[in-house]
Amino acid sequence: MSDAYADILNLPRPEPARHKRMPAENRAAQFMPFAALTGYEDAIGKTAEEVRERAELEGDLFAEEGKIYD
């Protein structure tokens, strides 16, 4: 390592003068994941349910006509 920073390497970390330092848990919460696509999971679930229902209806129609495909 360079000697350019030797004088400050072992100094204590500076403390804020006007307020207490924020606890680590609170600092970490600022960077936690968030739901950027609010409602996306619900929309996907609704679409999946509609597709299932349609597949069931079409499956019934194919069975009635004797056109069951594997």
mmCIF file of the N, C-alpha and C atoms, coordinates in Angstrom:
data_MODEL
# 
_entry.id   MODEL 
# 
loop_
_atom_site.group_PDB 
_atom_site.id 
_atom_site.type_symbol 
_atom_site.label_atom_id 
_atom_site.label_alt_id 
_atom_site.label_comp_id 
_atom_site.label_asym_id 
_atom_site.label_entity_id 
_atom_site.label_seq_id 
_atom_site.pdbx_PDB_ins_code 
_atom_site.Cartn_x 
_atom_site.Cartn_y 
_atom_site.Cartn_z 
_atom_site.occupancy 
_atom_site.B_iso_or_equiv 
_atom_site.pdbx_formal_charge 
_atom_site.auth_seq_id 
_atom_site.auth_comp_id 
_atom_site.auth_asym_id 
_atom_site.auth_atom_id 
_atom_site.pdbx_PDB_model_num 
ATOM 1   N N  . MET A 1 1  ? 0.847   -1.189  0.000   1.00 0.00 ? 1  MET A N  1 
ATOM 2   C CA . MET A 1 1  ? 0.000   0.000   0.000   1.00 0.00 ? 1  MET A CA 1 
ATOM 3   C C  . MET A 1 1  ? 0.884   1.242   0.000   1.00 0.00 ? 1  MET A C  1 
ATOM 4   N N  . SER A 1 2  ? 0.345   2.269   -0.535  1.00 0.00 ? 2  SER A N  1 
ATOM 5   C CA . SER A 1 2  ? 1.088   3.516   -0.657  1.00 0.00 ? 2  SER A CA 1 
ATOM 6   C C  . SER A 1 2  ? 1.239   4.196   0.701   1.00 0.00 ? 2  SER A C  1 
ATOM 7   N N  . ASP A 1 3  ? 2.330   4.896   0.877   1.00 0.00 ? 3  ASP A N  1 
ATOM 8   C CA . ASP A 1 3  ? 2.552   5.654   2.112   1.00 0.00 ? 3  ASP A CA 1 
ATOM 9   C C  . ASP A 1 3  ? 1.772   6.959   2.120   1.00 0.00 ? 3  ASP A C  1 
ATOM 10  N N  . ALA A 1 4  ? 1.082   7.276   1.027   1.00 0.00 ? 4  ALA A N  1 
ATOM 11  C CA . ALA A 1 4  ? 0.357   8.539   0.936   1.00 0.00 ? 4  ALA A CA 1 
ATOM 12  C C  . ALA A 1 4  ? -0.764  8.621   1.967   1.00 0.00 ? 4  ALA A C  1 
ATOM 13  N N  . TYR A 1 5  ? -1.315  7.464   2.381   1.00 0.00 ? 5  TYR A N  1 
ATOM 14  C CA . TYR A 1 5  ? -2.437  7.469   3.324   1.00 0.00 ? 5  TYR A CA 1 
ATOM 15  C C  . TYR A 1 5  ? -2.062  6.891   4.681   1.00 0.00 ? 5  TYR A C  1 
ATOM 16  N N  . ALA A 1 6  ? -0.825  6.655   4.911   1.00 0.00 ? 6  ALA A N  1 
ATOM 17  C CA . ALA A 1 6  ? -0.373  6.046   6.163   1.00 0.00 ? 6  ALA A CA 1 
ATOM 18  C C  . ALA A 1 6  ? -0.793  6.864   7.384   1.00 0.00 ? 6  ALA A C  1 
ATOM 19  N N  . ASP A 1 7  ? -0.857  8.167   7.257   1.00 0.00 ? 7  ASP A N  1 
ATOM 20  C CA . ASP A 1 7  ? -1.190  9.014   8.405   1.00 0.00 ? 7  ASP A CA 1 
ATOM 21  C C  . ASP A 1 7  ? -2.665  8.947   8.792   1.00 0.00 ? 7  ASP A C  1 
ATOM 22  N N  . ILE A 1 8  ? -3.544  8.497   7.897   1.00 0.00 ? 8  ILE A N  1 
ATOM 23  C CA . ILE A 1 8  ? -4.975  8.470   8.222   1.00 0.00 ? 8  ILE A CA 1 
ATOM 24  C C  . ILE A 1 8  ? -5.551  7.057   8.301   1.00 0.00 ? 8  ILE A C  1 
ATOM 25  N N  . LEU A 1 9  ? -4.783  6.045   7.983   1.00 0.00 ? 9  LEU A N  1 
ATOM 26  C CA . LEU A 1 9  ? -5.293  4.680   7.955   1.00 0.00 ? 9  LEU A CA 1 
ATOM 27  C C  . LEU A 1 9  ? -5.873  4.214   9.289   1.00 0.00 ? 9  LEU A C  1 
ATOM 28  N N  . ASN A 1 10 ? -5.281  4.536   10.370  1.00 0.00 ? 10 ASN A N  1 
ATOM 29  C CA . ASN A 1 10 ? -5.709  4.027   11.677  1.00 0.00 ? 10 ASN A CA 1 
ATOM 30  C C  . ASN A 1 10 ? -6.479  5.043   12.515  1.00 0.00 ? 10 ASN A C  1 
ATOM 31  N N  . LEU A 1 11 ? -6.930  6.113   11.895  1.00 0.00 ? 11 LEU A N  1 
ATOM 32  C CA . LEU A 1 11 ? -7.720  7.102   12.627  1.00 0.00 ? 11 LEU A CA 1 
ATOM 33  C C  . LEU A 1 11 ? -9.126  6.572   12.866  1.00 0.00 ? 11 LEU A C  1 
ATOM 34  N N  . PRO A 1 12 ? -9.779  6.978   13.963  1.00 0.00 ? 12 PRO A N  1 
ATOM 35  C CA . PRO A 1 12 ? -11.161 6.543   14.192  1.00 0.00 ? 12 PRO A CA 1 
ATOM 36  C C  . PRO A 1 12 ? -12.110 7.201   13.185  1.00 0.00 ? 12 PRO A C  1 
ATOM 37  N N  . ARG A 1 13 ? -13.201 6.547   12.939  1.00 0.00 ? 13 ARG A N  1 
ATOM 38  C CA . ARG A 1 13 ? -14.184 7.072   11.992  1.00 0.00 ? 13 ARG A CA 1 
ATOM 39  C C  . ARG A 1 13 ? -14.805 8.344   12.580  1.00 0.00 ? 13 ARG A C  1 
ATOM 40  N N  . PRO A 1 14 ? -14.970 9.397   11.800  1.00 0.00 ? 14 PRO A N  1 
ATOM 41  C CA . PRO A 1 14 ? -15.568 10.629  12.329  1.00 0.00 ? 14 PRO A CA 1 
ATOM 42  C C  . PRO A 1 14 ? -17.045 10.427  12.680  1.00 0.00 ? 14 PRO A C  1 
ATOM 43  N N  . GLU A 1 15 ? -17.486 11.021  13.759  1.00 0.00 ? 15 GLU A N  1 
ATOM 44  C CA . GLU A 1 15 ? -18.876 10.946  14.196  1.00 0.00 ? 15 GLU A CA 1 
ATOM 45  C C  . GLU A 1 15 ? -19.590 12.248  13.833  1.00 0.00 ? 15 GLU A C  1 
ATOM 46  N N  . PRO A 1 16 ? -20.869 12.160  13.446  1.00 0.00 ? 16 PRO A N  1 
ATOM 47  C CA . PRO A 1 16 ? -21.620 13.384  13.118  1.00 0.00 ? 16 PRO A CA 1 
ATOM 48  C C  . PRO A 1 16 ? -21.730 14.291  14.350  1.00 0.00 ? 16 PRO A C  1 
ATOM 49  N N  . ALA A 1 17 ? -21.639 15.581  14.135  1.00 0.00 ? 17 ALA A N  1 
ATOM 50  C CA . ALA A 1 17 ? -21.682 16.538  15.250  1.00 0.00 ? 17 ALA A CA 1 
ATOM 51  C C  . ALA A 1 17 ? -23.116 16.875  15.658  1.00 0.00 ? 17 ALA A C  1 
ATOM 52  N N  . ARG A 1 18 ? -24.069 16.884  14.709  1.00 0.00 ? 18 ARG A N  1 
ATOM 53  C CA . ARG A 1 18 ? -25.424 17.357  14.998  1.00 0.00 ? 18 ARG A CA 1 
ATOM 54  C C  . ARG A 1 18 ? -26.443 16.263  15.309  1.00 0.00 ? 18 ARG A C  1 
ATOM 55  N N  . HIS A 1 19 ? -26.162 15.031  14.991  1.00 0.00 ? 19 HIS A N  1 
ATOM 56  C CA . HIS A 1 19 ? -27.152 13.969  15.213  1.00 0.00 ? 19 HIS A CA 1 
ATOM 57  C C  . HIS A 1 19 ? -26.447 12.641  15.450  1.00 0.00 ? 19 HIS A C  1 
ATOM 58  N N  . LYS A 1 20 ? -27.215 11.686  15.991  1.00 0.00 ? 20 LYS A N  1 
ATOM 59  C CA . LYS A 1 20 ? -26.658 10.361  16.224  1.00 0.00 ? 20 LYS A CA 1 
ATOM 60  C C  . LYS A 1 20 ? -26.519 9.617   14.906  1.00 0.00 ? 20 LYS A C  1 
ATOM 61  N N  . ARG A 1 21 ? -25.605 8.686   14.882  1.00 0.00 ? 21 ARG A N  1 
ATOM 62  C CA . ARG A 1 21 ? -25.427 7.846   13.705  1.00 0.00 ? 21 ARG A CA 1 
ATOM 63  C C  . ARG A 1 21 ? -26.624 6.892   13.593  1.00 0.00 ? 21 ARG A C  1 
ATOM 64  N N  . MET A 1 22 ? -27.111 6.688   12.369  1.00 0.00 ? 22 MET A N  1 
ATOM 65  C CA . MET A 1 22 ? -28.248 5.803   12.129  1.00 0.00 ? 22 MET A CA 1 
ATOM 66  C C  . MET A 1 22 ? -27.832 4.352   12.372  1.00 0.00 ? 22 MET A C  1 
ATOM 67  N N  . PRO A 1 23 ? -28.681 3.567   13.076  1.00 0.00 ? 23 PRO A N  1 
ATOM 68  C CA . PRO A 1 23 ? -28.350 2.155   13.290  1.00 0.00 ? 23 PRO A CA 1 
ATOM 69  C C  . PRO A 1 23 ? -28.244 1.399   11.961  1.00 0.00 ? 23 PRO A C  1 
ATOM 70  N N  . ALA A 1 24 ? -27.452 0.362   11.943  1.00 0.00 ? 24 ALA A N  1 
ATOM 71  C CA . ALA A 1 24 ? -27.207 -0.414  10.725  1.00 0.00 ? 24 ALA A CA 1 
ATOM 72  C C  . ALA A 1 24 ? -28.503 -0.998  10.161  1.00 0.00 ? 24 ALA A C  1 
ATOM 73  N N  . GLU A 1 25 ? -29.433 -1.442  11.034  1.00 0.00 ? 25 GLU A N  1 
ATOM 74  C CA . GLU A 1 25 ? -30.694 -2.012  10.548  1.00 0.00 ? 25 GLU A CA 1 
ATOM 75  C C  . GLU A 1 25 ? -31.486 -0.985  9.741   1.00 0.00 ? 25 GLU A C  1 
ATOM 76  N N  . ASN A 1 26 ? -31.515 0.245   10.211  1.00 0.00 ? 26 ASN A N  1 
ATOM 77  C CA . ASN A 1 26 ? -32.252 1.296   9.512   1.00 0.00 ? 26 ASN A CA 1 
ATOM 78  C C  . ASN A 1 26 ? -31.574 1.694   8.206   1.00 0.00 ? 26 ASN A C  1 
ATOM 79  N N  . ARG A 1 27 ? -30.253 1.710   8.209   1.00 0.00 ? 27 ARG A N  1 
ATOM 80  C CA . ARG A 1 27 ? -29.538 2.025   6.972   1.00 0.00 ? 27 ARG A CA 1 
ATOM 81  C C  . ARG A 1 27 ? -29.794 0.938   5.936   1.00 0.00 ? 27 ARG A C  1 
ATOM 82  N N  . ALA A 1 28 ? -29.770 -0.312  6.376   1.00 0.00 ? 28 ALA A N  1 
ATOM 83  C CA . ALA A 1 28 ? -30.001 -1.423  5.448   1.00 0.00 ? 28 ALA A CA 1 
ATOM 84  C C  . ALA A 1 28 ? -31.412 -1.375  4.882   1.00 0.00 ? 28 ALA A C  1 
ATOM 85  N N  . ALA A 1 29 ? -32.388 -0.936  5.664   1.00 0.00 ? 29 ALA A N  1 
ATOM 86  C CA . ALA A 1 29 ? -33.782 -0.877  5.209   1.00 0.00 ? 29 ALA A CA 1 
ATOM 87  C C  . ALA A 1 29 ? -33.944 0.093   4.039   1.00 0.00 ? 29 ALA A C  1 
ATOM 88  N N  . GLN A 1 30 ? -33.088 1.074   3.939   1.00 0.00 ? 30 GLN A N  1 
ATOM 89  C CA . GLN A 1 30 ? -33.173 2.024   2.829   1.00 0.00 ? 30 GLN A CA 1 
ATOM 90  C C  . GLN A 1 30 ? -32.914 1.351   1.487   1.00 0.00 ? 30 GLN A C  1 
ATOM 91  N N  . PHE A 1 31 ? -32.198 0.240   1.520   1.00 0.00 ? 31 PHE A N  1 
ATOM 92  C CA . PHE A 1 31 ? -31.796 -0.419  0.277   1.00 0.00 ? 31 PHE A CA 1 
ATOM 93  C C  . PHE A 1 31 ? -32.507 -1.752  0.053   1.00 0.00 ? 31 PHE A C  1 
ATOM 94  N N  . MET A 1 32 ? -33.516 -2.053  0.865   1.00 0.00 ? 32 MET A N  1 
ATOM 95  C CA . MET A 1 32 ? -34.251 -3.310  0.708   1.00 0.00 ? 32 MET A CA 1 
ATOM 96  C C  . MET A 1 32 ? -35.071 -3.286  -0.580  1.00 0.00 ? 32 MET A C  1 
ATOM 97  N N  . PRO A 1 33 ? -35.326 -4.457  -1.143  1.00 0.00 ? 33 PRO A N  1 
ATOM 98  C CA . PRO A 1 33 ? -36.130 -4.515  -2.367  1.00 0.00 ? 33 PRO A CA 1 
ATOM 99  C C  . PRO A 1 33 ? -37.536 -3.943  -2.136  1.00 0.00 ? 33 PRO A C  1 
ATOM 100 N N  . PHE A 1 34 ? -38.119 -3.440  -3.167  1.00 0.00 ? 34 PHE A N  1 
ATOM 101 C CA . PHE A 1 34 ? -39.471 -2.913  -3.077  1.00 0.00 ? 34 PHE A CA 1 
ATOM 102 C C  . PHE A 1 34 ? -40.255 -3.414  -4.274  1.00 0.00 ? 34 PHE A C  1 
ATOM 103 N N  . ALA A 1 35 ? -41.554 -3.312  -4.216  1.00 0.00 ? 35 ALA A N  1 
ATOM 104 C CA . ALA A 1 35 ? -42.415 -3.789  -5.300  1.00 0.00 ? 35 ALA A CA 1 
ATOM 105 C C  . ALA A 1 35 ? -42.510 -2.719  -6.376  1.00 0.00 ? 35 ALA A C  1 
ATOM 106 N N  . ALA A 1 36 ? -41.587 -2.751  -7.305  1.00 0.00 ? 36 ALA A N  1 
ATOM 107 C CA . ALA A 1 36 ? -41.573 -1.751  -8.372  1.00 0.00 ? 36 ALA A CA 1 
ATOM 108 C C  . ALA A 1 36 ? -42.784 -1.917  -9.278  1.00 0.00 ? 36 ALA A C  1 
ATOM 109 N N  . LEU A 1 37 ? -43.219 -3.149  -9.435  1.00 0.00 ? 37 LEU A N  1 
ATOM 110 C CA . LEU A 1 37 ? -44.365 -3.432  -10.298 1.00 0.00 ? 37 LEU A CA 1 
ATOM 111 C C  . LEU A 1 37 ? -45.555 -3.819  -9.421  1.00 0.00 ? 37 LEU A C  1 
ATOM 112 N N  . THR A 1 38 ? -46.092 -2.869  -8.713  1.00 0.00 ? 38 THR A N  1 
ATOM 113 C CA . THR A 1 38 ? -47.216 -3.125  -7.830  1.00 0.00 ? 38 THR A CA 1 
ATOM 114 C C  . THR A 1 38 ? -48.392 -3.677  -8.629  1.00 0.00 ? 38 THR A C  1 
ATOM 115 N N  . GLY A 1 39 ? -48.911 -4.816  -8.169  1.00 0.00 ? 39 GLY A N  1 
ATOM 116 C CA . GLY A 1 39 ? -50.048 -5.429  -8.832  1.00 0.00 ? 39 GLY A CA 1 
ATOM 117 C C  . GLY A 1 39 ? -49.664 -6.406  -9.928  1.00 0.00 ? 39 GLY A C  1 
ATOM 118 N N  . TYR A 1 40 ? -48.385 -6.520  -10.233 1.00 0.00 ? 40 TYR A N  1 
ATOM 119 C CA . TYR A 1 40 ? -47.930 -7.389  -11.321 1.00 0.00 ? 40 TYR A CA 1 
ATOM 120 C C  . TYR A 1 40 ? -48.269 -8.847  -11.027 1.00 0.00 ? 40 TYR A C  1 
ATOM 121 N N  . GLU A 1 41 ? -47.970 -9.301  -9.806  1.00 0.00 ? 41 GLU A N  1 
ATOM 122 C CA . GLU A 1 41 ? -48.251 -10.696 -9.433  1.00 0.00 ? 41 GLU A CA 1 
ATOM 123 C C  . GLU A 1 41 ? -49.743 -10.996 -9.540  1.00 0.00 ? 41 GLU A C  1 
ATOM 124 N N  . ASP A 1 42 ? -50.588 -10.068 -9.117  1.00 0.00 ? 42 ASP A N  1 
ATOM 125 C CA . ASP A 1 42 ? -52.038 -10.267 -9.221  1.00 0.00 ? 42 ASP A CA 1 
ATOM 126 C C  . ASP A 1 42 ? -52.476 -10.369 -10.680 1.00 0.00 ? 42 ASP A C  1 
ATOM 127 N N  . ALA A 1 43 ? -51.927 -9.519  -11.521 1.00 0.00 ? 43 ALA A N  1 
ATOM 128 C CA . ALA A 1 43 ? -52.278 -9.536  -12.945 1.00 0.00 ? 43 ALA A CA 1 
ATOM 129 C C  . ALA A 1 43 ? -51.855 -10.849 -13.597 1.00 0.00 ? 43 ALA A C  1 
ATOM 130 N N  . ILE A 1 44 ? -50.679 -11.333 -13.258 1.00 0.00 ? 44 ILE A N  1 
ATOM 131 C CA . ILE A 1 44 ? -50.196 -12.603 -13.809 1.00 0.00 ? 44 ILE A CA 1 
ATOM 132 C C  . ILE A 1 44 ? -51.077 -13.744 -13.323 1.00 0.00 ? 44 ILE A C  1 
ATOM 133 N N  . GLY A 1 45 ? -51.444 -13.720 -12.040 1.00 0.00 ? 45 GLY A N  1 
ATOM 134 C CA . GLY A 1 45 ? -52.312 -14.761 -11.491 1.00 0.00 ? 45 GLY A CA 1 
ATOM 135 C C  . GLY A 1 45 ? -53.678 -14.776 -12.157 1.00 0.00 ? 45 GLY A C  1 
ATOM 136 N N  . LYS A 1 46 ? -54.230 -13.592 -12.390 1.00 0.00 ? 46 LYS A N  1 
ATOM 137 C CA . LYS A 1 46 ? -55.542 -13.491 -13.038 1.00 0.00 ? 46 LYS A CA 1 
ATOM 138 C C  . LYS A 1 46 ? -55.473 -14.031 -14.469 1.00 0.00 ? 46 LYS A C  1 
ATOM 139 N N  . THR A 1 47 ? -54.423 -13.658 -15.192 1.00 0.00 ? 47 THR A N  1 
ATOM 140 C CA . THR A 1 47 ? -54.254 -14.140 -16.565 1.00 0.00 ? 47 THR A CA 1 
ATOM 141 C C  . THR A 1 47 ? -54.090 -15.655 -16.579 1.00 0.00 ? 47 THR A C  1 
ATOM 142 N N  . ALA A 1 48 ? -53.319 -16.199 -15.655 1.00 0.00 ? 48 ALA A N  1 
ATOM 143 C CA . ALA A 1 48 ? -53.121 -17.649 -15.589 1.00 0.00 ? 48 ALA A CA 1 
ATOM 144 C C  . ALA A 1 48 ? -54.442 -18.360 -15.327 1.00 0.00 ? 48 ALA A C  1 
ATOM 145 N N  . GLU A 1 49 ? -55.252 -17.810 -14.444 1.00 0.00 ? 49 GLU A N  1 
ATOM 146 C CA . GLU A 1 49 ? -56.559 -18.404 -14.144 1.00 0.00 ? 49 GLU A CA 1 
ATOM 147 C C  . GLU A 1 49 ? -57.455 -18.369 -15.379 1.00 0.00 ? 49 GLU A C  1 
ATOM 148 N N  . GLU A 1 50 ? -57.454 -17.253 -16.100 1.00 0.00 ? 50 GLU A N  1 
ATOM 149 C CA . GLU A 1 50 ? -58.258 -17.151 -17.319 1.00 0.00 ? 50 GLU A CA 1 
ATOM 150 C C  . GLU A 1 50 ? -57.809 -18.169 -18.370 1.00 0.00 ? 50 GLU A C  1 
ATOM 151 N N  . VAL A 1 51 ? -56.509 -18.356 -18.495 1.00 0.00 ? 51 VAL A N  1 
ATOM 152 C CA . VAL A 1 51 ? -55.974 -19.326 -19.457 1.00 0.00 ? 51 VAL A CA 1 
ATOM 153 C C  . VAL A 1 51 ? -56.389 -20.740 -19.050 1.00 0.00 ? 51 VAL A C  1 
ATOM 154 N N  . ARG A 1 52 ? -56.300 -21.053 -17.739 1.00 0.00 ? 52 ARG A N  1 
ATOM 155 C CA . ARG A 1 52 ? -56.724 -22.370 -17.265 1.00 0.00 ? 52 ARG A CA 1 
ATOM 156 C C  . ARG A 1 52 ? -58.199 -22.616 -17.563 1.00 0.00 ? 52 ARG A C  1 
ATOM 157 N N  . GLU A 1 53 ? -59.033 -21.623 -17.270 1.00 0.00 ? 53 GLU A N  1 
ATOM 158 C CA . GLU A 1 53 ? -60.473 -21.772 -17.511 1.00 0.00 ? 53 GLU A CA 1 
ATOM 159 C C  . GLU A 1 53 ? -60.751 -21.974 -18.999 1.00 0.00 ? 53 GLU A C  1 
ATOM 160 N N  . ARG A 1 54 ? -60.068 -21.209 -19.830 1.00 0.00 ? 54 ARG A N  1 
ATOM 161 C CA . ARG A 1 54 ? -60.269 -21.339 -21.279 1.00 0.00 ? 54 ARG A CA 1 
ATOM 162 C C  . ARG A 1 54 ? -59.816 -22.714 -21.768 1.00 0.00 ? 54 ARG A C  1 
ATOM 163 N N  . ALA A 1 55 ? -58.697 -23.187 -21.249 1.00 0.00 ? 55 ALA A N  1 
ATOM 164 C CA . ALA A 1 55 ? -58.189 -24.506 -21.635 1.00 0.00 ? 55 ALA A CA 1 
ATOM 165 C C  . ALA A 1 55 ? -59.173 -25.593 -21.224 1.00 0.00 ? 55 ALA A C  1 
ATOM 166 N N  . GLU A 1 56 ? -59.780 -25.445 -20.052 1.00 0.00 ? 56 GLU A N  1 
ATOM 167 C CA . GLU A 1 56 ? -60.771 -26.424 -19.604 1.00 0.00 ? 56 GLU A CA 1 
ATOM 168 C C  . GLU A 1 56 ? -61.988 -26.413 -20.527 1.00 0.00 ? 56 GLU A C  1 
ATOM 169 N N  . LEU A 1 57 ? -62.453 -25.213 -20.883 1.00 0.00 ? 57 LEU A N  1 
ATOM 170 C CA . LEU A 1 57 ? -63.614 -25.111 -21.775 1.00 0.00 ? 57 LEU A CA 1 
ATOM 171 C C  . LEU A 1 57 ? -63.300 -25.708 -23.140 1.00 0.00 ? 57 LEU A C  1 
ATOM 172 N N  . GLU A 1 58 ? -62.155 -25.366 -23.683 1.00 0.00 ? 58 GLU A N  1 
ATOM 173 C CA . GLU A 1 58 ? -61.778 -25.896 -24.991 1.00 0.00 ? 58 GLU A CA 1 
ATOM 174 C C  . GLU A 1 58 ? -61.554 -27.396 -24.921 1.00 0.00 ? 58 GLU A C  1 
ATOM 175 N N  . GLY A 1 59 ? -61.025 -27.870 -23.809 1.00 0.00 ? 59 GLY A N  1 
ATOM 176 C CA . GLY A 1 59 ? -60.836 -29.303 -23.627 1.00 0.00 ? 59 GLY A CA 1 
ATOM 177 C C  . GLY A 1 59 ? -62.167 -30.021 -23.646 1.00 0.00 ? 59 GLY A C  1 
ATOM 178 N N  . ASP A 1 60 ? -63.179 -29.421 -23.010 1.00 0.00 ? 60 ASP A N  1 
ATOM 179 C CA . ASP A 1 60 ? -64.517 -30.008 -23.018 1.00 0.00 ? 60 ASP A CA 1 
ATOM 180 C C  . ASP A 1 60 ? -65.087 -30.027 -24.435 1.00 0.00 ? 60 ASP A C  1 
ATOM 181 N N  . LEU A 1 61 ? -64.869 -28.955 -25.189 1.00 0.00 ? 61 LEU A N  1 
ATOM 182 C CA . LEU A 1 61 ? -65.369 -28.895 -26.561 1.00 0.00 ? 61 LEU A CA 1 
ATOM 183 C C  . LEU A 1 61 ? -64.713 -29.968 -27.427 1.00 0.00 ? 61 LEU A C  1 
ATOM 184 N N  . PHE A 1 62 ? -63.378 -30.131 -27.275 1.00 0.00 ? 62 PHE A N  1 
ATOM 185 C CA . PHE A 1 62 ? -62.680 -31.142 -28.051 1.00 0.00 ? 62 PHE A CA 1 
ATOM 186 C C  . PHE A 1 62 ? -63.173 -32.534 -27.685 1.00 0.00 ? 62 PHE A C  1 
ATOM 187 N N  . ALA A 1 63 ? -63.420 -32.774 -26.402 1.00 0.00 ? 63 ALA A N  1 
ATOM 188 C CA . ALA A 1 63 ? -63.889 -34.091 -25.962 1.00 0.00 ? 63 ALA A CA 1 
ATOM 189 C C  . ALA A 1 63 ? -65.265 -34.382 -26.566 1.00 0.00 ? 63 ALA A C  1 
ATOM 190 N N  . GLU A 1 64 ? -66.125 -33.363 -26.635 1.00 0.00 ? 64 GLU A N  1 
ATOM 191 C CA . GLU A 1 64 ? -67.464 -33.542 -27.210 1.00 0.00 ? 64 GLU A CA 1 
ATOM 192 C C  . GLU A 1 64 ? -67.384 -33.893 -28.677 1.00 0.00 ? 64 GLU A C  1 
ATOM 193 N N  . GLU A 1 65 ? -66.424 -33.306 -29.378 1.00 0.00 ? 65 GLU A N  1 
ATOM 194 C CA . GLU A 1 65 ? -66.299 -33.541 -30.810 1.00 0.00 ? 65 GLU A CA 1 
ATOM 195 C C  . GLU A 1 65 ? -65.410 -34.731 -31.134 1.00 0.00 ? 65 GLU A C  1 
ATOM 196 N N  . GLY A 1 66 ? -64.855 -35.382 -30.108 1.00 0.00 ? 66 GLY A N  1 
ATOM 197 C CA . GLY A 1 66 ? -63.969 -36.510 -30.336 1.00 0.00 ? 66 GLY A CA 1 
ATOM 198 C C  . GLY A 1 66 ? -62.614 -36.085 -30.862 1.00 0.00 ? 66 GLY A C  1 
ATOM 199 N N  . LYS A 1 67 ? -62.186 -34.855 -30.557 1.00 0.00 ? 67 LYS A N  1 
ATOM 200 C CA . LYS A 1 67 ? -60.915 -34.333 -31.066 1.00 0.00 ? 67 LYS A CA 1 
ATOM 201 C C  . LYS A 1 67 ? -59.911 -34.133 -29.930 1.00 0.00 ? 67 LYS A C  1 
ATOM 202 N N  . ILE A 1 68 ? -59.759 -35.114 -29.101 1.00 0.00 ? 68 ILE A N  1 
ATOM 203 C CA . ILE A 1 68 ? -58.832 -34.970 -27.967 1.00 0.00 ? 68 ILE A CA 1 
ATOM 204 C C  . ILE A 1 68 ? -57.413 -35.144 -28.492 1.00 0.00 ? 68 ILE A C  1 
ATOM 205 N N  . TYR A 1 69 ? -56.557 -34.151 -28.199 1.00 0.00 ? 69 TYR A N  1 
ATOM 206 C CA . TYR A 1 69 ? -55.155 -34.177 -28.637 1.00 0.00 ? 69 TYR A CA 1 
ATOM 207 C C  . TYR A 1 69 ? -54.256 -34.380 -27.438 1.00 0.00 ? 69 TYR A C  1 
ATOM 208 N N  . ASP A 1 70 ? -53.244 -35.183 -27.594 1.00 0.00 ? 70 ASP A N  1 
ATOM 209 C CA . ASP A 1 70 ? -52.273 -35.393 -26.513 1.00 0.00 ? 70 ASP A CA 1 
ATOM 210 C C  . ASP A 1 70 ? -51.099 -34.496 -26.696 1.00 0.00 ? 70 ASP A C  1 
# 
